[in-house]
Amino acid sequence: MSAPLLWIFFPGFLAILLFVFRKLEKATAFIGAMVAFALAVLAWKMPLSDLISFGPWSFQFTSSMSVLGRQLVLADNTRSILGLIYLMTAFWFGGAFKARAGSLFVPLGLGIVTLLTAALAVKPFLYAALFIQIAAFMSVPLLSSPGQQVGRGILRFLTFQTVGTPFILLTGWLITGAEAVPGDNTSFLRTIIPLGFGFSFLLAVFPFHTWVSMLAEEAHPYAAAFILFLLPGIVSIFGLGFFESYAWMRNSPIIFTVLRLTGVIMVVTGGGMAAFQTHLGRMLGYAVTVDIGLSLISIGIHRGINIGATGFSPSISIFFALFLSRGLALGVWALALSTIQDRSKGMSFREVQGIGRMLPLAAVAVILAHFSMAGYPLLAGFPPRLALFGELGQISPLSIFWVLAGSFGLLAGGLRSLAVLVMGEKNDPWRINENRALILLLGLGVAALFLAGLYPLV
């Protein structure tokens, strides 16, 4: 048996099966969450190179599989990444039914995860851009319900994803020449410029980030947050593969300087916009912009990047810690926002004013998730940011000032959201209207934020 068969083809087939039975939303959400969790456990516990025995049967996984002349490779050193991806998928599927994300969320969500996993596994890497493009197309019915008019944010998201794909394909054609003559500055620039544009479009890097807040405003909060978490995260991991594959990239200080500078700009821009935002959905979008910027900074800390080794370098450990904390915070935030949206006419400050008195637990979850993404102490987002500041301070102390400024802007947006949610007359009663299942899910999500803050990965 091959690893791609278990972690790519099996969940892909299951996604098709769940699509057929999509009307059974509760059952599909439960099956999707359980299967994703099982795949995460298998990725962490099942070595791909050892002989595995079950009673009289024994078999061994192979790391590669040939499909139509192309190789899908999931080596033993990628098991931790696979485990993290499917664990977060299970986390999101677990709250899909109560978030009322729609009957298509789990089938299409599992299909998108499968495609993005295939993008990490396919060799040569050119075909990864095509898998990412197909995943972007599959996101459209997830973000826009059938019969509903497609919003500008969704159209811009799809446009930018489509424009970024040819740049990645062009890079694959040019990269061979740059590798053959590593000292040629002309070949270097000819390769790195289209690569930079490709990832800028795919990752919503400044100034191509405008669709993030628009998407968070227009689409269902849970579906939008899922795409905003998964797609940039997997594309970033795909980008890290370039540094592992090509030594001339790892040894170029210019690339890491540009990554750090771009990340700082995104943190300042997202935090500054969040400080003056008056829409809860757009606030989530700007928080994602800040977090993508922090991920770029973590990659830009040039400390011996190597994602194929047994132990990650400090900067890459920070990157994956940011990925985990972002997934936890966005999941809790999106579930709480979905609950608030069901009880209000909209998500603007005027429309949600005082709703925290009707849905206090949802309001608490929104604020704590927001504070986590702003790096508030004791929450999941604080330890990776603290580690990032320690590494960044050895390279560019001035950058810490600007990152802190952006983080304080995001925190200010959270304080404004808190004031609006609890605003009301003194005689307005406080009452819990969330049902037991929702209380349990929000409680577990908030507990996970605190546990990840108290027992960090970095």
C-alpha positions, 0 to 999 in steps of 0.5 A: 500500500502507498501513502498517497493512496491512504492520505490523498485518494481515500479522502478524495473518494470519501469526499465524493461519497459524502457529496452524494449524501450531503443532505445528511449534514449531521452524519457527513460532518461526523464522518468527515471529522472522524476520518480526518482525525483518524488520518491525523493519528495514522500520520503521526503514529504509523511509520512509512518505512517499517513493516506493519503487522496486524495478526497474520497480515503484514504490509509496508507502506511505500512513500510514492505512487505513480499516476499518469506518469507523475509521482505523488510522494509523501515521505516519512519526514512529511508525516508531521505536516500531514498530521497537522493538516488533517488534525485541523481539518477534523477540528473544523469539521467538528463544528460545521453542523452547529455553524450551519455552514451548509451541506456542501461544507464537509464534502467540498472541504475534504475535497479541497484538503485532498487537492492541497495535500496532492499539491504538496506531494506531486513531482514535478512541482509544476503540477502543484499550481494546477491542484491549487487552482482546482482547489480555488475553483472548488471553493466557490460553491463553498463560499457562495450558496447555489442560487446566490449572486457571487460577490465581488470578494469571491470574484477577486479571490478567484481572479487572483488565484487564477492569475498567480498560477501562470507565474508559478508555471513560468517559474518552473520553466525558468528555474532550471536555467537559474539552477544551472548557472547559480551565479548569473544575476540575470537568470536569478532575477528572471526566476525570482520575479515571476515566483514572487508574483505567483506567491503574492497572488496566491497568498494574498500578499500586499498589495494583492490582499484586498479580497481577504476582507471582502471575502470575510464580509460577503461569505458565510463566516465559517466557510470564509474562515476555513478557506482563509486558514487552509489555502494560505497555510498550504500554499506557504508550506508549498513555498517552503518546499522551494527552499528545501529543493534549491540551495541557491534560494536558501543562500540568497539573503535578498529573498529573506529580506524581502519576505521580512519587509513584506510581512512587516508591511502586511502586519502594519496594514492589517492591524491599522485597518482593523483598528478602525473597522466597523464590521465583524467579518472584515475584522476577521479578514484583517486579522488573517492579513496580520497572521499571513504577514507574521508567517512571512516574517517567520520564513524570512528569519534566515536561520538555516531553513530545512523542512526535511530534517527531523528537527525543524529550524527555529524559524520554521517551528515558529511558522508551524506554531503560527499555523496551528494557533491561527487554525484554532483561533479562526475556528472558534472565531468563525463558529461564534460569528456564525452564531451571532449572524444567525441572530442578527440582521448583519455583522456591522457594529450597528447591527450587532450592538448589544448582542453579547447580552443575548449570546454571551458565550459567543461574544466571549469566544469572538473576543478571545479568538480575536485577542489570540490572533493579536498575540494576547498573553495566555492564549494560543497566539502569544507563544509563537509571537514571543518566539518570533520577536526573539528571533527577529530581534537578532536580525532587525530590532526596528521590525519588532516595533512595527510588528508590535504596532500592527498587533496593537492595532488588531488588539484595539479592534478587538477592544472596540468589538468588545465594547459594541457587543456588550453595549446596552442599557443598564436594565437590559438583561443578560441571558444565555441563549446558546444551546448545549451543543453550541456551549460545549463546542465553544467551551472546548474551542476556548479551552483549546486556545488556553491550552495551546497558550499554556503548553506551546509548541515553541 
